[in-house]
Amino acid sequence: MSEQVHNRLAVVRAERKVSRQALAQEVGVHYQTIGYIERGQYNPSLDLALKLAAYFRLPVEALFSLEPFQPLTTEIYGVDGDNGRTTS
């Protein structure tokens, strides 16, 4: 049984204004594969995860993790996304 791989692919893709179709073409997969990965329905191979990270010029661990990601507001600003208070 394989573990769920959590990802920020949809967030990064939207931030960079890259369509699923364009990203899929760049990394050599079908655009539906990108959607399956974003929804957590498919775990990418190591090869594909590295290609995606390289495309966005990010470390692979910035896109994928075995643990759920904290909200970006918490990681970047130290703000709890639930109540807007600082976490320090």
Secondary structure by P-SEA (a helix, b strand, c coil): cccccccaaaaaaaaacccaaaaaaaacccaaaaaaaaaccccccaaaaaaaaaaacccccccccccccccccccccccccccccccc
